[in-house]
């Protein structure tokens, strides 16, 4: 995906399916080690960790590293990333009460 850092928005491209932002050099290796977004600025309670395997993608809550994990296929992960890039998972606007 091509990320526009000024707006933190993405435009889906072919590289998004491979899990990279900006090209092959940024695609995560299939090492299984946990990765955290560079947009997570030290606040462990607001982050999600991701680990890429050869045939799966694992996700966990960073504040509970020994807790449960979600596991997805690469195709499921690619569909999710493309949905994020397409704005399908934006937080709803919050209207004040009163």
Secondary structure, DSSP 4 states (H G I P E B T S, - for coil): -EEETTTTEEE--HHHHTT-SSSGGGSPPSS--EEE-TT--S-GGG-EEEEE-SS-EEEEEGGGTTS-EEEE-HHHHHHHHHHHHTTTTPPPPPPPP-
